[in-house]
Amino acid sequence: MRLILPFFMTIIFVLYVLYLAFIKKDLKKNMQTVVYPGVFFISVWVICYFIFLY
């Protein structure tokens, strides 16, 4: 379960960014509030995950 849940949450984030880009067409407006913090959170999570797990 530890591996599956973060994977699905990352997929949900990517789908939300695609939704903002193609359906709502306001991705540029949400770069500072959605995309950058999301990518930062995912990258920090991946680094911590590999440091503590391996």
MOPAC internal coordinates of N, CA, C and O (Angstrom, degrees):
PM7 1SCF
backbone

  N    0.0000 0     0.00 0     0.00 0    0    0    0
  C    1.4479 1     0.00 0     0.00 0    1    0    0
  C    1.5260 1   111.17 1     0.00 0    2    1    0
  O    1.2310 1   120.73 1   150.68 1    3    2    1
  N    1.3383 1   116.21 1   -29.32 1    3    2    1
  C    1.4612 1   119.42 1  -179.23 1    5    3    2
  C    1.5171 1   111.99 1   -64.81 1    6    5    3
  O    1.2310 1   119.77 1   149.60 1    7    6    5
  N    1.3080 1   118.05 1   -30.40 1    7    6    5
  C    1.4601 1   120.62 1  -179.64 1    9    7    6
  C    1.5192 1   112.77 1   -87.94 1   10    9    7
  O    1.2310 1   120.01 1   149.96 1   11   10    9
  N    1.2978 1   117.58 1   -30.04 1   11   10    9
  C    1.4608 1   121.22 1  -173.59 1   13   11   10
  C    1.5253 1   112.06 1   -76.94 1   14   13   11
  O    1.2310 1   119.95 1   134.76 1   15   14   13
  N    1.3087 1   117.69 1   -45.24 1   15   14   13
  C    1.4627 1   121.28 1  -175.36 1   17   15   14
  C    1.5339 1   113.33 1   -61.74 1   18   17   15
  O    1.2310 1   118.79 1   131.20 1   19   18   17
  N    1.3319 1   119.92 1   -48.80 1   19   18   17
  C    1.4779 1   118.77 1   177.77 1   21   19   18
  C    1.5200 1   112.67 1   -63.28 1   22   21   19
  O    1.2310 1   120.55 1   145.96 1   23   22   21
  N    1.3198 1   116.55 1   -34.04 1   23   22   21
  C    1.4512 1   120.33 1   177.26 1   25   23   22
  C    1.5304 1   110.86 1   -62.08 1   26   25   23
  O    1.2310 1   120.23 1   133.88 1   27   26   25
  N    1.3216 1   117.17 1   -46.12 1   27   26   25
  C    1.4600 1   120.92 1   178.83 1   29   27   26
  C    1.5273 1   112.36 1   -67.38 1   30   29   27
  O    1.2310 1   120.28 1   143.55 1   31   30   29
  N    1.3219 1   117.06 1   -36.45 1   31   30   29
  C    1.4684 1   119.65 1   177.43 1   33   31   30
  C    1.5283 1   110.96 1   -65.64 1   34   33   31
  O    1.2310 1   119.93 1   143.33 1   35   34   33
  N    1.3150 1   117.74 1   -36.67 1   35   34   33
  C    1.4645 1   121.29 1   176.24 1   37   35   34
  C    1.5261 1   110.43 1   -66.43 1   38   37   35
  O    1.2310 1   120.21 1   139.73 1   39   38   37
  N    1.3141 1   117.20 1   -40.27 1   39   38   37
  C    1.4690 1   120.65 1   177.08 1   41   39   38
  C    1.5274 1   110.30 1   -63.60 1   42   41   39
  O    1.2310 1   120.06 1   138.79 1   43   42   41
  N    1.3180 1   117.49 1   -41.21 1   43   42   41
  C    1.4658 1   120.69 1   178.07 1   45   43   42
  C    1.5246 1   110.69 1   -62.66 1   46   45   43
  O    1.2310 1   120.08 1   139.12 1   47   46   45
  N    1.3328 1   117.45 1   -40.88 1   47   46   45
  C    1.4598 1   120.98 1   177.42 1   49   47   46
  C    1.5257 1   111.13 1   -62.27 1   50   49   47
  O    1.2310 1   120.26 1   134.97 1   51   50   49
  N    1.3184 1   117.12 1   -45.03 1   51   50   49
  C    1.4698 1   120.89 1   179.48 1   53   51   50
  C    1.5275 1   110.30 1   -63.30 1   54   53   51
  O    1.2310 1   120.24 1   138.72 1   55   54   53
  N    1.3196 1   117.15 1   -41.28 1   55   54   53
  C    1.4584 1   119.91 1   177.77 1   57   55   54
  C    1.5234 1   111.57 1   -64.12 1   58   57   55
  O    1.2310 1   120.16 1   142.74 1   59   58   57
  N    1.3284 1   117.30 1   -37.26 1   59   58   57
  C    1.4661 1   120.57 1   177.76 1   61   59   58
  C    1.5283 1   111.24 1   -66.44 1   62   61   59
  O    1.2310 1   120.34 1   139.96 1   63   62   61
  N    1.3229 1   116.95 1   -40.04 1   63   62   61
  C    1.4681 1   120.11 1   177.30 1   65   63   62
  C    1.5309 1   110.16 1   -65.47 1   66   65   63
  O    1.2310 1   120.17 1   139.86 1   67   66   65
  N    1.3173 1   117.27 1   -40.14 1   67   66   65
  C    1.4680 1   119.99 1   176.11 1   69   67   66
  C    1.5305 1   111.00 1   -64.56 1   70   69   67
  O    1.2310 1   120.24 1   142.22 1   71   70   69
  N    1.3141 1   117.15 1   -37.78 1   71   70   69
  C    1.4611 1   121.24 1   176.05 1   73   71   70
  C    1.5267 1   110.79 1   -61.32 1   74   73   71
  O    1.2310 1   120.72 1   135.24 1   75   74   73
  N    1.3349 1   116.23 1   -44.76 1   75   74   73
  C    1.4660 1   119.36 1   177.76 1   77   75   74
  C    1.5219 1   111.59 1   -63.64 1   78   77   75
  O    1.2310 1   120.46 1   144.29 1   79   78   77
  N    1.3113 1   116.73 1   -35.71 1   79   78   77
  C    1.4633 1   120.48 1  -176.01 1   81   79   78
  C    1.5199 1   112.13 1   -75.51 1   82   81   79
  O    1.2310 1   119.83 1   136.37 1   83   82   81
  N    1.3224 1   117.94 1   -43.63 1   83   82   81
  C    1.4612 1   119.94 1  -170.29 1   85   83   82
  C    1.5311 1   114.87 1  -104.01 1   86   85   83
  O    1.2310 1   119.48 1   148.23 1   87   86   85
  N    1.3002 1   118.60 1   -31.77 1   87   86   85
  C    1.4618 1   120.85 1  -178.00 1   89   87   86
  C    1.5340 1   110.61 1   -90.84 1   90   89   87
  O    1.2310 1   120.63 1   124.58 1   91   90   89
  N    1.3276 1   116.40 1   -55.42 1   91   90   89
  C    1.4619 1   119.55 1  -177.61 1   93   91   90
  C    1.5159 1   113.05 1   -83.93 1   94   93   91
  O    1.2310 1   120.36 1   157.39 1   95   94   93
  N    1.3286 1   116.92 1   -22.61 1   95   94   93
  C    1.4696 1   124.10 1   178.19 1   97   95   94
  C    1.5287 1   112.87 1    56.84 1   98   97   95
  O    1.2310 1   120.63 1  -141.66 1   99   98   97
  N    1.3209 1   116.40 1    38.34 1   99   98   97
  C    1.4627 1   119.81 1   175.77 1  101   99   98
  C    1.5300 1   110.98 1  -132.88 1  102  101   99
  O    1.2310 1   120.98 1  -138.94 1  103  102  101
  N    1.3107 1   115.73 1    41.06 1  103  102  101
  C    1.4580 1   120.23 1  -179.38 1  105  103  102
  C    1.5221 1   111.25 1   -67.35 1  106  105  103
  O    1.2310 1   120.00 1   141.81 1  107  106  105
  N    1.3292 1   117.60 1   -38.19 1  107  106  105
  C    1.4668 1   119.62 1  -179.36 1  109  107  106
  C    1.5222 1   111.56 1   -62.56 1  110  109  107
  O    1.2310 1   120.30 1   145.41 1  111  110  109
  N    1.3221 1   117.03 1   -34.59 1  111  110  109
  C    1.4575 1   120.61 1   179.06 1  113  111  110
  C    1.5308 1   110.97 1   -69.06 1  114  113  111
  O    1.2310 1   120.12 1   150.37 1  115  114  113
  N    1.3239 1   117.37 1   -29.63 1  115  114  113
  C    1.4608 1   122.05 1  -176.07 1  117  115  114
  C    1.5244 1   113.91 1  -100.68 1  118  117  115
  O    1.2310 1   119.82 1  -168.62 1  119  118  117
  N    1.3147 1   117.94 1    11.38 1  119  118  117
  C    1.4690 1   119.69 1  -179.26 1  121  119  118
  C    1.5335 1   110.91 1   -62.60 1  122  121  119
  O    1.2310 1   120.22 1   135.03 1  123  122  121
  N    1.3246 1   117.18 1   -44.97 1  123  122  121
  C    1.4650 1   120.92 1  -176.43 1  125  123  122
  C    1.5266 1   112.34 1   -73.31 1  126  125  123
  O    1.2310 1   119.80 1   151.20 1  127  126  125
  N    1.3157 1   117.98 1   -28.80 1  127  126  125
  C    1.4571 1   119.93 1  -174.32 1  129  127  126
  C    1.5216 1   114.12 1  -100.02 1  130  129  127
  O    1.2310 1   119.63 1   157.71 1  131  130  129
  N    1.3353 1   118.31 1   -22.29 1  131  130  129
  C    1.4626 1   119.87 1  -175.79 1  133  131  130
  C    1.5258 1   111.59 1  -119.86 1  134  133  131
  O    1.2310 1   120.24 1   124.98 1  135  134  133
  N    1.3101 1   117.14 1   -55.02 1  135  134  133
  C    1.4617 1   120.62 1  -168.70 1  137  135  134
  C    1.5289 1   111.92 1   -71.99 1  138  137  135
  O    1.2310 1   119.48 1   126.72 1  139  138  137
  N    1.3199 1   118.60 1   -53.28 1  139  138  137
  C    1.4555 1   120.61 1  -177.27 1  141  139  138
  C    1.5310 1   113.19 1   -61.94 1  142  141  139
  O    1.2310 1   119.44 1   132.98 1  143  142  141
  N    1.3393 1   118.67 1   -47.02 1  143  142  141
  C    1.4723 1   117.34 1   176.67 1  145  143  142
  C    1.5332 1   112.87 1   -64.09 1  146  145  143
  O    1.2310 1   120.30 1   144.36 1  147  146  145
  N    1.3203 1   117.02 1   -35.64 1  147  146  145
  C    1.4658 1   119.99 1   179.07 1  149  147  146
  C    1.5154 1   112.41 1   -65.72 1  150  149  147
  O    1.2310 1   120.69 1   134.98 1  151  150  149
  N    1.3231 1   116.29 1   -45.02 1  151  150  149
  C    1.4635 1   120.27 1   178.70 1  153  151  150
  C    1.5302 1   110.37 1   -66.13 1  154  153  151
  O    1.2310 1   120.17 1   140.56 1  155  154  153
  N    1.3209 1   117.28 1   -39.44 1  155  154  153
  C    1.4591 1   120.96 1   177.08 1  157  155  154
  C    1.5289 1   110.81 1   -62.10 1  158  157  155
  O    1.2310 1   120.06 1   134.10 1  159  158  157
  N    1.3253 1   117.49 1   -45.90 1  159  158  157
  C    1.4561 1   121.46 1   179.87 1  161  159  158
  C    1.5237 1   111.31 1   -61.85 1  162  161  159
  O    1.2310 1   120.17 1   135.61 1  163  162  161
  N    1.3261 1   117.28 1   -44.39 1  163  162  161
  C    1.4632 1   120.93 1  -179.72 1  165  163  162
  C    1.5233 1   110.55 1   -64.67 1  166  165  163
  O    1.2310 1   120.13 1   137.77 1  167  166  165
  N    1.3284 1   117.35 1   -42.23 1  167  166  165
  C    1.4658 1   119.15 1  -178.83 1  169  167  166
  C    1.5295 1   111.61 1   -67.76 1  170  169  167
  O    1.2310 1   119.60 1   139.96 1  171  170  169
  N    1.3342 1   118.36 1   -40.04 1  171  170  169
  C    1.4651 1   120.74 1   176.69 1  173  171  170
  C    1.5246 1   110.29 1   -65.19 1  174  173  171
  O    1.2310 1   120.04 1   139.68 1  175  174  173
  N    1.3147 1   117.53 1   -40.32 1  175  174  173
  C    1.4577 1   121.22 1   178.11 1  177  175  174
  C    1.5191 1   110.71 1   -61.44 1  178  177  175
  O    1.2310 1   120.00 1   136.02 1  179  178  177
  N    1.3233 1   117.60 1   -43.98 1  179  178  177
  C    1.4697 1   121.12 1  -179.29 1  181  179  178
  C    1.5243 1   110.53 1   -64.55 1  182  181  179
  O    1.2310 1   120.17 1   137.25 1  183  182  181
  N    1.3183 1   117.28 1   -42.75 1  183  182  181
  C    1.4700 1   120.16 1   179.41 1  185  183  182
  C    1.5265 1   110.32 1   -63.07 1  186  185  183
  O    1.2310 1   120.08 1   132.13 1  187  186  185
  N    1.3147 1   117.44 1   -47.87 1  187  186  185
  C    1.4673 1   120.78 1   179.06 1  189  187  186
  C    1.5198 1   111.36 1   -63.07 1  190  189  187
  O    1.2310 1   120.37 1   139.92 1  191  190  189
  N    1.2917 1   116.89 1   -40.08 1  191  190  189
  C    1.4541 1   121.81 1  -179.23 1  193  191  190
  C    1.5217 1   110.61 1   -60.55 1  194  193  191
  O    1.2310 1   120.51 1   133.60 1  195  194  193
  N    1.3292 1   116.63 1   -46.40 1  195  194  193
  C    1.4611 1   118.67 1  -178.35 1  197  195  194
  C    1.5188 1   112.37 1   -74.98 1  198  197  195
  O    1.2310 1   119.42 1   150.47 1  199  198  197
  N    1.3184 1   118.71 1   -29.53 1  199  198  197
  C    1.4569 1   120.54 1   177.02 1  201  199  198
  C    1.5248 1   110.76 1   -68.62 1  202  201  199
  O    1.2310 1   120.11 1   133.60 1  203  202  201
  N    1.3249 1   117.39 1   -46.40 1  203  202  201
  C    1.4478 1   120.72 1  -174.85 1  205  203  202
  C    1.5291 1   113.13 1   -82.60 1  206  205  203
  O    1.2310 1   119.78 1   156.32 1  207  206  205
  N    1.3147 1   118.03 1   -23.68 1  207  206  205
  C    1.4515 1   119.96 1  -176.98 1  209  207  206
  C    1.5208 1   112.07 1   -90.26 1  210  209  207
  O    1.2310 1   120.11 1   150.19 1  211  210  209
  N    1.3275 1   117.40 1   -29.81 1  211  210  209
  C    1.4719 1   118.88 1  -176.43 1  213  211  210
  C    1.4638 1   112.38 1  -114.14 1  214  213  211
  O    1.2310 1   120.10 1   180.00 1  215  214  213

